[in-house]
């Protein structure tokens, strides 16, 4: 057996094993009992909104925060302008004061990056719970109260929501729509074994005690939310997930914008995974022995399969065309050519185990997405998004990682702003 075939079957085995682990984790999670606060018992909370040139979305974001359902007098909103050059600051200033029983503060500073801006908010925050809210994020009114209930358990230092794109349109946003739905399932599976390692900075909640003891956000880190998530796990605390807490984010609409975002995310993942490399050990349970290693193996396999399928596809086409030409095949006959293609699909590709594994993967993606929509109660144009996702995402994912590796290899600087 060729090396490439051994590698492919080993990859399939690892994939099936990982899938089984995630599903079984979800089943076992139903038996886990987490103590929760009652609504009137919820602790004081501070929402930090760091912004830089967000004049198009900041008004709606602050209004969304003001509409959150939370015990009266227990919520404050702190908007930190990180040296914006547009009208963001003047728009935010209009909300200063007390609105709907919620105190809104707006502060301005020279540009230091998102980490520095959030640290400025942390210094004046009075809440026991800190929520970081991106300036292009909108939350359902019950999301914060649903997340804050989990903090009754002292070991819980972070609670994550369910993130979906806001009113996805076009191919680029629909791909992200399906991707975010799959992320909802995986985040729930990871949290069930305390292995969640990516808490979205758009609307995650943290216990202020952790910042007081271990310091604030790492200034200069291009994925400060990811670094904080690793740090929480590194110190042995728990991260919970609240799939019912629905939050919308304005997703990139253009391929270049999406590439820049993913290049930053993946570069940050490389940087922080190396920084916390000691977490790849038995000491960190399922996170260190299974979830993190499988995550990196999956990335490698995705890039490998992208190139494998492209090379194989081109090679097969060249071979088939050469063969047909050698037997004087008549390409002008529409019926004859389509009959040949049909036979090729049924008798060649559908007998390939790799193709069947890919079909299984498609089925699982549909299951994951359905699970997510059952939790958040929102589907949107799910069928269209999934169809586009399955066709284009594997190609995009491999391309994003290749570009990220190229940038890191040549020491190209990647920044938040």
VEXNU-126735 format. One record per residue (C-alpha): residue in three letters; x, z, y. Coordinates in steps of 0.25 Angstrom, whole numbers, padded with zeros to 4 digits, always signed. Layout:
AlaXZY ...
This chain:
Unk+0000+0000+0000 Unk+0005-0004+0014 Unk+0009+0007+0024 Unk-0001+0002+0033 Unk-0012+0004+0023 Unk-0008+0018+0019 Unk-0008+0022+0034 Unk-0022+0016+0036 Unk-0028+0024+0024 Unk-0021+0037+0029 Unk-0027+0035+0042 Unk-0041+0033+0036 Unk-0039+0046+0028 Unk-0034+0054+0040 Unk-0046+0048+0048 Unk-0056+0052+0038 Unk-0050+0066+0036 Unk-0051+0068+0051 Unk-0065+0063+0052 Unk-0069+0073+0041 Unk-0062+0084+0048 Unk-0070+0082+0061 Unk-0083+0081+0054 Unk-0081+0093+0045 Unk-0077+0101+0058 Unk-0090+0097+0065 Unk-0098+0102+0053 Unk-0090+0115+0053 Unk-0092+0117+0068 Unk-0106+0119+0066 Unk-0104+0132+0059 Unk-0095+0137+0070 Unk-0102+0147+0080 Unk-0096+0148+0094 Unk-0102+0160+0103 Unk-0108+0154+0115 Unk-0112+0160+0129 Unk-0127+0160+0133 Unk-0130+0152+0145 Unk-0131+0164+0155 Unk-0118+0169+0149 Unk-0109+0157+0152 Unk-0096+0161+0159 Unk-0093+0156+0173 Unk-0087+0142+0174 Unk-0079+0134+0183 Unk-0080+0118+0183 Unk-0067+0112+0188 Unk-0068+0097+0193 Unk-0055+0091+0196 Unk-0056+0078+0204 Unk-0047+0067+0209 Unk-0054+0055+0216 Unk-0067+0057+0209 Unk-0077+0053+0220 Unk-0085+0045+0211 Unk-0089+0056+0201 Unk-0086+0070+0207 Unk-0100+0071+0213 Unk-0107+0069+0200 Unk-0097+0078+0193 Unk-0099+0090+0202 Unk-0114+0088+0202 Unk-0113+0088+0186 Unk-0106+0101+0187 Unk-0116+0107+0196 Unk-0127+0103+0187 Unk-0122+0111+0175 Unk-0131+0121+0169 Unk-0123+0134+0170 Unk-0126+0149+0173 Unk-0128+0151+0188 Unk-0116+0156+0195 Unk-0106+0154+0184 Unk-0102+0140+0187 Unk-0092+0134+0198 Unk-0087+0120+0201 Unk-0073+0118+0206 Unk-0069+0104+0211 Unk-0054+0101+0212 Unk-0051+0089+0220 Unk-0037+0084+0216 Unk-0033+0076+0228 Unk-0044+0066+0228 Unk-0042+0054+0237 Unk-0057+0050+0237 Unk-0070+0057+0241 Unk-0070+0067+0229 Unk-0066+0079+0237 Unk-0077+0077+0248 Unk-0088+0074+0237 Unk-0084+0087+0229 Unk-0084+0095+0242 Unk-0099+0092+0244 Unk-0101+0101+0232 Unk-0094+0113+0237 Unk-0101+0126+0237 Unk-0112+0131+0228 Unk-0121+0121+0222 Unk-0132+0124+0212 Unk-0126+0138+0210 Unk-0112+0133+0207 Unk-0100+0135+0216 Unk-0092+0122+0219 Unk-0078+0122+0224 Unk-0070+0110+0228 Unk-0055+0111+0230 Unk-0045+0100+0234 Unk-0030+0099+0230 Unk-0019+0089+0230 Unk-0018+0080+0218 Unk-0012+0088+0206 Unk-0019+0081+0194 Unk-0031+0086+0186 Unk-0024+0098+0180 Unk-0020+0103+0194 Unk-0034+0101+0199 Unk-0040+0109+0188 Unk-0030+0120+0190 Unk-0034+0121+0204 Unk-0049+0123+0200 Unk-0045+0134+0189 Unk-0038+0142+0200 Unk-0052+0145+0207 Unk-0061+0144+0195 Unk-0069+0156+0193 Unk-0076+0152+0180 Unk-0072+0158+0166 Unk-0075+0143+0161 Unk-0068+0131+0167 Unk-0074+0117+0166 Unk-0065+0105+0170 Unk-0074+0094+0174 Unk-0069+0080+0177 Unk-0074+0074+0190 Unk-0081+0063+0183 Unk-0088+0072+0173 Unk-0103+0075+0172 Unk-0108+0086+0163 Unk-0122+0089+0157 Unk-0128+0101+0163 Unk-0127+0110+0150 Unk-0113+0106+0147 Unk-0105+0117+0153 Unk-0115+0128+0149 Unk-0114+0123+0134 Unk-0099+0123+0135 Unk-0097+0136+0141 Unk-0105+0143+0130 Unk-0093+0142+0121 Unk-0084+0150+0129 Unk-0090+0163+0124 Unk-0080+0162+0113 Unk-0067+0167+0119 Unk-0058+0158+0111 Unk-0064+0145+0117 Unk-0056+0140+0129 Unk-0062+0126+0130 Unk-0076+0119+0128 Unk-0077+0104+0128 Unk-0089+0096+0131 Unk-0094+0082+0126 Unk-0089+0071+0135 Unk-0095+0057+0136 Unk-0094+0046+0147 Unk-0104+0046+0158 Unk-0113+0034+0156 Unk-0104+0025+0149 Unk-0104+0010+0152 Unk-0096-0001+0148 Unk-0086-0003+0136 Unk-0075+0007+0141 Unk-0085+0019+0144 Unk-0093+0016+0131 Unk-0080+0017+0123 Unk-0078+0031+0129 Unk-0092+0035+0127 Unk-0090+0033+0112 Unk-0077+0040+0112 Unk-0082+0052+0120 Unk-0093+0054+0110 Unk-0083+0054+0098 Unk-0075+0064+0106 Unk-0087+0073+0106 Unk-0088+0073+0091 Unk-0072+0075+0090 Unk-0072+0086+0100 Unk-0083+0094+0093 Unk-0075+0092+0080 Unk-0062+0097+0086 Unk-0069+0109+0092 Unk-0075+0113+0079 Unk-0061+0116+0074 Unk-0055+0121+0087 Unk-0047+0108+0088 Unk-0052+0102+0101 Unk-0040+0097+0108 Unk-0046+0088+0119 Unk-0055+0095+0129 Unk-0060+0085+0140 Unk-0057+0089+0154 Unk-0069+0083+0159 Unk-0078+0095+0156 Unk-0071+0105+0146 Unk-0073+0120+0149 Unk-0062+0130+0148 Unk-0060+0145+0148 Unk-0053+0149+0161 Unk-0046+0160+0153 Unk-0037+0149+0147 Unk-0033+0144+0160 Unk-0030+0158+0165 Unk-0021+0161+0153 Unk-0014+0147+0150 Unk-0014+0140+0163 Unk-0022+0129+0169 Unk-0022+0114+0167 Unk-0008+0108+0165 Unk-0005+0100+0178 Unk+0000+0086+0176 Unk-0006+0085+0162 Unk-0013+0072+0161 Unk-0023+0078+0151 Unk-0024+0092+0156 Unk-0037+0094+0149 Unk-0030+0090+0136 Unk-0018+0099+0138 Unk-0028+0111+0141 Unk-0035+0108+0128 Unk-0022+0108+0120 Unk-0018+0121+0127 Unk-0031+0128+0123 Unk-0029+0125+0109 Unk-0014+0128+0109 Unk-0017+0142+0113 Unk-0027+0144+0102 Unk-0041+0144+0109 Unk-0053+0136+0106 Unk-0060+0124+0112 Unk-0075+0122+0109 Unk-0083+0109+0111 Unk-0097+0108+0116 Unk-0103+0094+0112 Unk-0116+0097+0119 Unk-0109+0098+0133 Unk-0110+0084+0138 Unk-0101+0079+0149 Unk-0100+0065+0155 Unk-0087+0059+0160 Unk-0085+0046+0168 Unk-0077+0038+0158 Unk-0068+0026+0162 Unk-0074+0013+0164 Unk-0062+0004+0163 Unk-0052+0002+0152 Unk-0040+0005+0161 Unk-0046+0018+0166 Unk-0049+0022+0152 Unk-0035+0018+0148 Unk-0029+0027+0159 Unk-0038+0038+0155 Unk-0034+0037+0140 Unk-0019+0035+0143 Unk-0020+0048+0150 Unk-0028+0056+0139 Unk-0018+0051+0128 Unk-0006+0054+0136 Unk-0011+0068+0139 Unk-0014+0069+0124 Unk+0000+0065+0120 Unk+0006+0075+0131 Unk-0002+0087+0127 Unk-0002+0085+0112 Unk+0013+0085+0113 Unk+0013+0097+0122 Unk+0004+0105+0112 Unk+0011+0099+0100 Unk+0012+0113+0093 Unk-0003+0112+0091 Unk-0001+0102+0080 Unk+0000+0114+0070 Unk-0008+0122+0060 Unk-0008+0133+0071 Unk-0019+0125+0078 Unk-0028+0123+0066 Unk-0036+0110+0065 Unk-0032+0106+0079 Unk-0017+0106+0075 Unk-0017+0102+0061 Unk-0028+0092+0061 Unk-0035+0088+0074 Unk-0023+0085+0083 Unk-0014+0078+0072 Unk-0026+0069+0068 Unk-0029+0066+0083 Unk-0015+0060+0084 Unk-0015+0053+0071 Unk-0028+0047+0075 Unk-0022+0042+0088 Unk-0011+0036+0080 Unk-0020+0030+0070 Unk-0029+0024+0080 Unk-0017+0017+0087 Unk-0012+0012+0074 Unk-0025+0007+0069 Unk-0027-0001+0082 Unk-0014-0008+0080 Unk-0017-0010+0065 Unk-0031-0016+0067 Unk-0026-0025+0078 Unk-0014-0030+0071 Unk-0022-0031+0058 Unk-0033-0039+0065 Unk-0024-0049+0071 Unk-0016-0051+0058 Unk-0029-0053+0050 Unk-0035-0063+0060 Unk-0022-0071+0060 Unk-0021-0071+0045 Unk-0036-0075+0044 Unk-0035-0086+0054 Unk-0022-0091+0047 Unk-0028-0091+0033 Unk-0041-0098+0038 Unk-0032-0109+0045 Unk-0024-0111+0032 Unk-0037-0114+0024 Unk-0042-0123+0035 Unk-0054-0113+0038 Unk-0064-0120+0046 Unk-0066-0111+0059 Unk-0076-0120+0065 Unk-0087-0116+0055 Unk-0094-0104+0061 Unk-0102-0100+0048 Unk-0089-0101+0039 Unk-0081-0093+0049 Unk-0091-0082+0050 Unk-0093-0081+0035 Unk-0078-0080+0034 Unk-0077-0068+0044 Unk-0089-0061+0036 Unk-0081-0062+0023 Unk-0069-0057+0030 Unk-0076-0045+0036 Unk-0083-0041+0023 Unk-0072-0044+0013 Unk-0060-0040+0020 Unk-0062-0030+0032 Unk-0074-0022+0025 Unk-0065-0020+0013 Unk-0054-0013+0022 Unk-0054+0002+0021 Unk-0049+0003+0035 Unk-0062-0005+0040 Unk-0071+0005+0032 Unk-0064+0017+0039 Unk-0066+0010+0052 Unk-0081+0009+0049 Unk-0081+0024+0045 Unk-0074+0027+0058 Unk-0085+0020+0066 Unk-0096+0028+0058 Unk-0089+0041+0062 Unk-0088+0037+0076 Unk-0103+0034+0077 Unk-0105+0048+0070 Unk-0096+0055+0080 Unk-0103+0048+0092 Unk-0117+0052+0086 Unk-0112+0067+0085 Unk-0108+0067+0099 Unk-0121+0061+0104 Unk-0129+0071+0096 Unk-0122+0082+0103 Unk-0123+0077+0118 Unk-0136+0070+0116 Unk-0131+0058+0124 Unk-0129+0044+0117 Unk-0129+0034+0128 Unk-0125+0020+0122 Unk-0118+0026+0110 Unk-0119+0014+0101 Unk-0113+0004+0111 Unk-0102+0014+0114 Unk-0098+0016+0100 Unk-0098+0002+0097 Unk-0088-0001+0109 Unk-0080+0011+0105 Unk-0078+0007+0090 Unk-0073-0007+0094 Unk-0064-0004+0106 Unk-0060+0011+0106 Unk-0050+0010+0094 Unk-0043-0001+0102 Unk-0044+0006+0115 Unk-0039+0019+0109 Unk-0027+0013+0103 Unk-0024+0006+0116 Unk-0025+0018+0124 Unk-0015+0026+0115 Unk-0005+0014+0115 Unk-0005+0014+0131 Unk-0004+0029+0131 Unk+0008+0029+0122 Unk+0015+0017+0130 Unk+0013+0025+0143 Unk+0019+0038+0137 Unk+0030+0030+0131 Unk+0034+0024+0144 Unk+0031+0038+0152 Unk+0021+0032+0160 Unk+0014+0043+0169 Unk+0000+0046+0166 Unk-0008+0055+0176 Unk-0022+0061+0178 Unk-0023+0055+0192 
